[in-house]
Amino acid sequence: MKLYLKIWRQKNSQSKGKIVDYEIDDISPDMSFLEMMDVLNEKIIDEDGDPVAFDHDCREGICGSCSMFINGEPHGPDKLITTCQLHMRRFKDGDTIYIEPFRAKAFPIIKDLVVDRTAFDRIQQSGGFISINTSGNTLDANTIPIEKENADKAFDAATCIGCGACVASCKNSSAMLFVSAKVSQFSLLPQGKVEATDRVLNMVNQMDEEGFGNCTNTGACHVECPKGISLDYIAKLNREYVKANLKK
Amino acid sequence: MKKITYSLNYRKPKEEYTENCELTVCVRYYQKLDDGKHKVVKKSTGVKCKLKDWDSDWHKAENRHPIKSTDSNYLEKNRIIRNKSIDLHSFIKDLKPLKNISSFNSKVPNGPLHLKWSNHKNDVRLVSPANKRNIDIIVVGTGLAGGSACATLAEQGYNVKAFCFQDSSRRAHSIAAQGGINAAKNYQGDGDSVYRLFYDTIKGGDYRSRESNVYRLAEVSSSIIDQCVAQGVPFAREYGGLLDNRSFGGVLVSRTFYAKGQTGQQLLLGAYSAMNRQVARGKIEMFTRHEMMDIVVVEGKARGIITRNLITGEIEKHSAHAVVLASGGYGNLFYLSTNAMGSNVSAAWKVHKKGALFANPSFTQIHPTCIPVSGDYQSKLTLMSESLRNDGRIWVPKKIEDAKKISEGTLKPIDLNEEDRDYYLERRYPAFGNLVPRDVASRAAKERCDAGYGVNKTGEAVFLDFSSAIIRYGKEKALVKGLDTEDMDLVKSLGEGVIRAKYGNLFQMYEKIVDENPYKTPMMIYPAVHYTMGGLWVDYNLMTTIPGCYAIGEANFSDHGANRLGASALMQGLADGYFVLPNTINDYLADDIKTGPIPNDKPEFDEAKKNVEEKIEKLISNKGSKSVDFFHKKLGKIIWNNCGMSRNETDLKKAIKDIQNLRSDFYNNIKVTGDKNSFNESLAKALRVADFMELGELFAVDALNRNESCGGHFREEYQTKEGEALRNDDDYRFVSAWEYNPIIEFSKLHKEHLDFENVELKSRSYK
């Protein structure tokens, strides 16, 4: 396949970026999208240029590092996958592909396609945990039975990989889906209920402080989420938030 | 004092040679040590010289050469030996006077096996909470081992500085572990116990691990599950609300706890949330996108590290009272592996170069069920969890002509009759069947494919087939629901539903990569590098041979012997981080309560920093023509072809030479573009590959030294008539712990003999 790439190049967080054109040949349909980027970078190095910087690590859809905005969609055209799981068979010979970073005020660009998502970490630090020390003599794991349905729902929420596609796809750059996943995971489990009130208030507060936008229920986040995290969790977050405010 | 000279390699007294005798010229490195001893290493240059042409006083004048002009080819020969000495010089440049390893003691406590750990916990010294506040600990790596250690140490009151090269500690590669975590809970009432988990692990590791460490691991395993559940890790549950279990290779009980095919993710997020709580309290200072470049040893103790900020390129000095390495394994040595792209050996290797022993480097786990390689562009391999072998059956065609037809695409695997399929694991190992340990399953797949029965274009794939499980589950479901069990379409769709609930994400991953529907046609799989049992040598306290430097998780060697059982990596990572290290490190730090803050302006820090900067300068300013990936791929090929699933003396010797040549090519021809003071992934990668180039040689040296087959280390010379691994307990019942030498071939071997007092040494059988 021959492809025409239009890639966002930006030297660092201070400088101005622009779209740069690249042409690339001999792309096999069995390549993953990132392997296509590897081929491009080898070519750029060969020509003494600075390779395109992008985040990636596990390349099997679980670490949440990769974060490209491809043809107007985070993680590209396929659903329920990350960029590293996207394969070139999804494109046709002669296609033009636009590749940009995830864009949000709370995700400043570091270089090219690499953005700073530490805002997510700070939201988690504000309350995304259960306050329990490591002692080696907590309750036996089977002391509290947990209804399978709740355990499964908690698990589904917990599969969030923290990639930020929800933010990138949202016209308001809202992080509600991300926050709702963590809040819901814990509030569905008996161990997490104890601190539910403070958790939801702190996390929502931190989310606002980081500069993420508000949720207007467009649902774009759910469509683009590589793990298919459901909008139901946003509804749950709203309920938890109201409940917590009433309590306080 | 150090110097490099040339000499002739006399093999008998000088007088016995005549002037026409030809001898090999060696480069000779001499170093005088602090304790009056000296160190000499010699390396052949391959150049021969007649005695009469040799000028031993060549250095006394400018225009004289070691090989005199009477030799017809003297210019060329002198050039070669000079280049060899330059090569040697670049190896030893960063060499510090080596200390003889004195404290090579595993420090296993006395007493009966089952009391060792509890007695030891009572014996070690403690540090009071008030003093902990004045002590800093550096943790490198934030996967399961590092993350859990950071959280626990911070909870105890220490000041933790955590480093990871990823943009968040949640992205460490533990996240990709799929199948599960073992624990001797015996919730299923199937006869499991701490002893059985211990025994299975020792046996699975082919009797090459330390009894006391393995027993401790089994002992704390059940606390891990309690801790994780308390943290909110959503493990799979049964309808009664209790935890569910499944079975893994090499065992006959169900002791594996899981969260679909994402157990690693859930456990890591558990550790990550525990860390976050401490970050919020200010007890953990996070340094993301930072890579460790070197360790700093002051007065014999690990006192800090040098890091590179991956965004700004800044080289930083960080000091602490102790340094904990949780930097993972080195499977990426093979280029293609199931490791993440960034996983590397550099942190461990730098520590090794400063005096820590490196144990069993060649013990590598080749995982039997990975998606096969499809082309040269491939950057990594994807694992299909071992849990799939609970329900999948592995087979190849019985007839070689059928295998040909399938690989050419003229015959579909589902059209091949049952009697024409060879379920070779069930055939060879009736007792364990498809659930034999990983090393056994991998070799069996290789054996079939080498014999020509491979089922894809490259001839390197076997089938993993779920059709019988789909029908079995479907019938059960139909029966429960009162539906027609003879309606095959219905049965199949019900069965697929069950399989989807169990392994849905794995099947989806497979479909995305291969573009085939694994519910309808069998998966194709082939072994791939997955985990490294070898690593930094540690004692019972998990301390390396550098005082104050600890290694935990995959970075150390301690628990898995020559082969790791499935679902035990997560167990070891969390055991080390949550329960072992936080107890043992107190004993060491008890000496440091009065030390006060460790300054980072000592000359040792500045020198280490300077060395790092020089190394970076050298790579970035080299006017070469080949990218770092070019060299990494080449290195991977050498290792995979010569030191992979089966090894022999000839190949291993060839690998050592090939790696030496590749390494000098690397330093001459590497090209790193971009800027050293900004985000530059090719520079980061070049630094990592430079260390792989050195480790690779030690890897081959270790494999060559071990003249036996055990676990994942299969030497073709040592096998039974049936092709099973043949261990040699009389001569090789030891851990190979290597002491660094700038000429890696000459690394010194220390042996830790393994005593088995609680299990009988048997040849491992899964038949």
Boltz contact constraints between the chains, C-beta under 6 A:
constraints:
  - contact:
      token1: [A, 28]
      token2: [B, 375]
      max_distance: 6.0
  - contact:
      token1: [A, 30]
      token2: [B, 374]
      max_distance: 6.0
  - contact:
      token1: [A, 31]
      token2: [B, 377]
      max_distance: 6.0
  - contact:
      token1: [A, 35]
      token2: [B, 377]
      max_distance: 6.0
  - contact:
      token1: [A, 35]
      token2: [B, 379]
      max_distance: 6.0
  - contact:
      token1: [A, 38]
      token2: [B, 379]
      max_distance: 6.0
  - contact:
      token1: [A, 42]
      token2: [B, 627]
      max_distance: 6.0
  - contact:
      token1: [A, 45]
      token2: [B, 627]
      max_distance: 6.0
  - contact:
      token1: [A, 45]
      token2: [B, 673]
      max_distance: 6.0
  - contact:
      token1: [A, 48]
      token2: [B, 673]
      max_distance: 6.0
  - contact:
      token1: [A, 50]
      token2: [B, 673]
      max_distance: 6.0
  - contact:
      token1: [A, 50]
      token2: [B, 674]
      max_distance: 6.0
  - contact:
      token1: [A, 51]
      token2: [B, 682]
      max_distance: 6.0
  - contact:
      token1: [A, 53]
      token2: [B, 679]
      max_distance: 6.0
  - contact:
      token1: [A, 57]
      token2: [B, 171]
      max_distance: 6.0
  - contact:
      token1: [A, 57]
      token2: [B, 340]
      max_distance: 6.0
  - contact:
      token1: [A, 57]
      token2: [B, 341]
      max_distance: 6.0
  - contact:
      token1: [A, 57]
      token2: [B, 342]
      max_distance: 6.0
  - contact:
      token1: [A, 58]
      token2: [B, 176]
      max_distance: 6.0
  - contact:
      token1: [A, 58]
      token2: [B, 340]
      max_distance: 6.0
  - contact:
      token1: [A, 59]
      token2: [B, 380]
      max_distance: 6.0
  - contact:
      token1: [A, 60]
      token2: [B, 176]
      max_distance: 6.0
  - contact:
      token1: [A, 60]
      token2: [B, 382]
      max_distance: 6.0
  - contact:
      token1: [A, 62]
      token2: [B, 175]
      max_distance: 6.0
  - contact:
      token1: [A, 62]
      token2: [B, 176]
      max_distance: 6.0
  - contact:
      token1: [A, 62]
      token2: [B, 265]
      max_distance: 6.0
  - contact:
      token1: [A, 63]
      token2: [B, 171]
      max_distance: 6.0
  - contact:
      token1: [A, 63]
      token2: [B, 175]
      max_distance: 6.0
  - contact:
      token1: [A, 65]
      token2: [B, 171]
      max_distance: 6.0
  - contact:
      token1: [A, 81]
      token2: [B, 512]
      max_distance: 6.0
  - contact:
      token1: [A, 85]
      token2: [B, 512]
      max_distance: 6.0
  - contact:
      token1: [A, 110]
      token2: [B, 311]
      max_distance: 6.0
  - contact:
      token1: [A, 110]
      token2: [B, 679]
      max_distance: 6.0
  - contact:
      token1: [A, 111]
      token2: [B, 679]
      max_distance: 6.0
  - contact:
      token1: [A, 121]
      token2: [B, 168]
      max_distance: 6.0
  - contact:
      token1: [A, 124]
      token2: [B, 276]
      max_distance: 6.0
  - contact:
      token1: [A, 125]
      token2: [B, 276]
      max_distance: 6.0
  - contact:
      token1: [A, 125]
      token2: [B, 279]
      max_distance: 6.0
  - contact:
      token1: [A, 125]
      token2: [B, 280]
      max_distance: 6.0
  - contact:
      token1: [A, 128]
      token2: [B, 273]
      max_distance: 6.0
  - contact:
      token1: [A, 128]
      token2: [B, 276]
      max_distance: 6.0
  - contact:
      token1: [A, 129]
      token2: [B, 273]
      max_distance: 6.0
  - contact:
      token1: [A, 129]
      token2: [B, 276]
      max_distance: 6.0
  - contact:
      token1: [A, 129]
      token2: [B, 277]
      max_distance: 6.0
  - contact:
      token1: [A, 130]
      token2: [B, 231]
      max_distance: 6.0
  - contact:
      token1: [A, 130]
      token2: [B, 232]
      max_distance: 6.0
  - contact:
      token1: [A, 132]
      token2: [B, 230]
      max_distance: 6.0
  - contact:
      token1: [A, 133]
      token2: [B, 155]
      max_distance: 6.0
  - contact:
      token1: [A, 134]
      token2: [B, 152]
      max_distance: 6.0
  - contact:
      token1: [A, 134]
      token2: [B, 227]
      max_distance: 6.0
  - contact:
      token1: [A, 134]
      token2: [B, 578]
      max_distance: 6.0
  - contact:
      token1: [A, 136]
      token2: [B, 223]
      max_distance: 6.0
  - contact:
      token1: [A, 136]
      token2: [B, 579]
      max_distance: 6.0
  - contact:
      token1: [A, 138]
      token2: [B, 226]
      max_distance: 6.0
  - contact:
      token1: [A, 138]
      token2: [B, 227]
      max_distance: 6.0
  - contact:
      token1: [A, 138]
      token2: [B, 230]
      max_distance: 6.0
  - contact:
      token1: [A, 140]
      token2: [B, 226]
      max_distance: 6.0
  - contact:
      token1: [A, 141]
      token2: [B, 225]
      max_distance: 6.0
  - contact:
      token1: [A, 141]
      token2: [B, 226]
      max_distance: 6.0
  - contact:
      token1: [A, 141]
      token2: [B, 229]
      max_distance: 6.0
  - contact:
      token1: [A, 141]
      token2: [B, 243]
      max_distance: 6.0
  - contact:
      token1: [A, 142]
      token2: [B, 242]
      max_distance: 6.0
  - contact:
      token1: [A, 142]
      token2: [B, 243]
      max_distance: 6.0
  - contact:
      token1: [A, 145]
      token2: [B, 241]
      max_distance: 6.0
  - contact:
      token1: [A, 145]
      token2: [B, 242]
      max_distance: 6.0
  - contact:
      token1: [A, 146]
      token2: [B, 237]
      max_distance: 6.0
  - contact:
      token1: [A, 146]
      token2: [B, 241]
      max_distance: 6.0
  - contact:
      token1: [A, 147]
      token2: [B, 241]
      max_distance: 6.0
  - contact:
      token1: [A, 148]
      token2: [B, 237]
      max_distance: 6.0
  - contact:
      token1: [A, 148]
      token2: [B, 239]
      max_distance: 6.0
  - contact:
      token1: [A, 151]
      token2: [B, 234]
      max_distance: 6.0
  - contact:
      token1: [A, 151]
      token2: [B, 237]
      max_distance: 6.0
  - contact:
      token1: [A, 154]
      token2: [B, 234]
      max_distance: 6.0
  - contact:
      token1: [A, 155]
      token2: [B, 234]
      max_distance: 6.0
  - contact:
      token1: [A, 155]
      token2: [B, 259]
      max_distance: 6.0
  - contact:
      token1: [A, 158]
      token2: [B, 234]
      max_distance: 6.0
  - contact:
      token1: [A, 158]
      token2: [B, 266]
      max_distance: 6.0
  - contact:
      token1: [A, 162]
      token2: [B, 170]
      max_distance: 6.0
  - contact:
      token1: [A, 186]
      token2: [B, 232]
      max_distance: 6.0
  - contact:
      token1: [A, 189]
      token2: [B, 232]
      max_distance: 6.0
  - contact:
      token1: [A, 191]
      token2: [B, 230]
      max_distance: 6.0
  - contact:
      token1: [A, 191]
      token2: [B, 232]
      max_distance: 6.0
  - contact:
      token1: [A, 192]
      token2: [B, 232]
      max_distance: 6.0
